[in-house]
Amino acid sequence: MPSPTTMTALQLSRRIGLPDAPVILDVRIAEDIAADPRYLPGAIARDFRSVPTWAGEFAGRDVVVVCQKGLKLSEGVAAWLRHAGITAEKLEGGFEAWAAAQLPLVKPEHVPARLAQGHTLWVTRARPKVDRIACPWLIRRFIDPGAVFLFVAASEVAAVADRFGATPFDIEGVFWSHRGSLCTFDVMLDEFGLHAAALDRLAMIIRGADTARLDLAPEAAGLLAASLGLSRMYRDDLKQLDAGLALYDAFYRWARDAVEESHNWPGPRTQ
């Protein structure tokens, strides 16, 4: 019988990318990280030796702890978190089981360094439409759940990035931008190593909506219409971002779980 304090790789994979995903704590030792620096989507690195000092950060959250093999380190950290009143499980088989199952792992080479407050900081042009909502959704759900986004005048993006230590995206002349026919969302999937069937399907829709190629996917026109509608509903870009995250949550769940489903009410009339 599976342990009530253990989660399998498949179970965890079904929760990653969702708004109620658990906090994933990566407590691997330095040698294991050096051997494979990739990490589970959205994972936060923590030193197992100092768990008493940081356990309280995760009060009220569901936590899954990951070490290399799912043995003593994740077992001990999860137990300590439960002692602190936190719902915590360990990943069965640890990082090695996740990698063996060929589940998505984030390549860290281009993940921005976290600031002293523990989050990454990004900046882009104000008044977002498609890519500038899609990319924050991807970052919040798969890279850094606590990521902060600044929306500023287009002319000031580079200067704000420089003065505040933020990473610019979706403007010309920066690393995180369009490349050829690809939009910034596509580039992030490539550079972070996040290709998976649902995300690739979503990327095609986003690319079609963002680059006026609505023929790429039947859903692209709907995403564009919803995005333009949201941009007119909100004057506050951060409120628009919050609403847009819910929109992309819905598109992602469709892309992952409901592609084959259709709606045909009312059905054919019977004689």
Secondary structure as the mmCIF struct_conf table of DSSP 4:
data_model
#
loop_
_struct_conf.conf_type_id
_struct_conf.id
_struct_conf.beg_label_comp_id
_struct_conf.beg_label_asym_id
_struct_conf.beg_label_seq_id
_struct_conf.end_label_comp_id
_struct_conf.end_label_asym_id
_struct_conf.end_label_seq_id
TURN_TY1_P TURN_TY1_P1 PRO A 4 THR A 5
STRN STRN1 THR A 6 MET A 7
HELX_RH_AL_P HELX_RH_AL_P1 ALA A 9 SER A 13
TURN_TY1_P TURN_TY1_P2 ARG A 14 GLY A 17
BEND BEND1 LEU A 18 LEU A 18
TURN_TY1_P TURN_TY1_P3 PRO A 19 ASP A 20
HELX_LH_PP_P HELX_LH_PP_P1 ALA A 21 PRO A 22
STRN STRN2 VAL A 23 ASP A 26
HELX_RH_AL_P HELX_RH_AL_P2 ALA A 30 ALA A 35
STRN STRN3 TYR A 39 TYR A 39
TURN_TY1_P TURN_TY1_P4 PRO A 41 GLY A 42
STRN STRN4 ILE A 44 ALA A 45
HELX_RH_3T_P HELX_RH_3T_P1 PHE A 48 SER A 50
HELX_RH_AL_P HELX_RH_AL_P3 VAL A 51 TRP A 54
HELX_RH_3T_P HELX_RH_3T_P2 ALA A 55 PHE A 58
TURN_TY1_P TURN_TY1_P5 ALA A 59 GLY A 60
BEND BEND2 ARG A 61 ARG A 61
STRN STRN5 ASP A 62 VAL A 66
BEND BEND3 GLN A 68 LEU A 71
HELX_RH_AL_P HELX_RH_AL_P4 LYS A 72 HIS A 83
TURN_TY1_P TURN_TY1_P6 ALA A 84 GLY A 85
STRN STRN6 THR A 87 LEU A 91
TURN_TY1_P TURN_TY1_P7 GLU A 92 GLY A 93
HELX_RH_AL_P HELX_RH_AL_P5 GLY A 94 ALA A 100
TURN_TY1_P TURN_TY1_P8 ALA A 101 GLN A 102
STRN STRN7 VAL A 106 VAL A 106
HELX_RH_3T_P HELX_RH_3T_P3 PRO A 108 HIS A 110
BEND BEND4 VAL A 111 VAL A 111
HELX_LH_PP_P HELX_LH_PP_P2 PRO A 112 ARG A 114
TURN_TY1_P TURN_TY1_P9 ALA A 116 GLN A 117
BEND BEND5 GLY A 118 HIS A 119
STRN STRN8 LEU A 121 ARG A 125
BEND BEND6 ALA A 126 ARG A 127
BEND BEND7 VAL A 130 VAL A 130
HELX_RH_AL_P HELX_RH_AL_P6 ASP A 131 LEU A 138
HELX_RH_PI_P HELX_RH_PI_P1 ILE A 139 ILE A 143
TURN_TY1_P TURN_TY1_P10 PRO A 145 GLY A 146
STRN STRN9 VAL A 148 VAL A 152
HELX_RH_3T_P HELX_RH_3T_P4 ALA A 154 GLU A 156
HELX_RH_AL_P HELX_RH_AL_P7 VAL A 157 PHE A 164
TURN_TY1_P TURN_TY1_P11 GLY A 165 GLY A 165
HELX_LH_PP_P HELX_LH_PP_P3 ALA A 166 ALA A 166
STRN STRN10 THR A 167 PRO A 168
STRN STRN11 PHE A 169 PHE A 169
BEND BEND8 ASP A 170 ILE A 171
TURN_TY1_P TURN_TY1_P12 GLU A 172 GLY A 173
BEND BEND9 VAL A 174 PHE A 175
STRN STRN12 TRP A 176 TRP A 176
BEND BEND10 SER A 177 SER A 177
STRN STRN13 ARG A 179 ARG A 179
TURN_TY1_P TURN_TY1_P13 GLY A 180 SER A 181
STRN STRN14 LEU A 182 LEU A 182
HELX_RH_AL_P HELX_RH_AL_P8 THR A 184 PHE A 192
TURN_TY1_P TURN_TY1_P14 GLY A 193 GLY A 193
HELX_RH_AL_P HELX_RH_AL_P9 ALA A 197 ASP A 210
TURN_TY1_P TURN_TY1_P15 THR A 211 ALA A 212
HELX_RH_3T_P HELX_RH_3T_P5 LEU A 214 LEU A 216
TURN_TY1_P TURN_TY1_P16 PRO A 218 GLU A 219
HELX_RH_AL_P HELX_RH_AL_P10 ALA A 220 MET A 233
BEND BEND11 ARG A 235 ASP A 236
HELX_RH_AL_P HELX_RH_AL_P11 ASP A 237 ARG A 253
HELX_RH_PI_P HELX_RH_PI_P2 TRP A 254 ALA A 258
TURN_TY1_P TURN_TY1_P17 VAL A 259 GLU A 260
BEND BEND12 PRO A 266 PRO A 266
HELX_LH_PP_P HELX_LH_PP_P4 PRO A 268 THR A 270
#
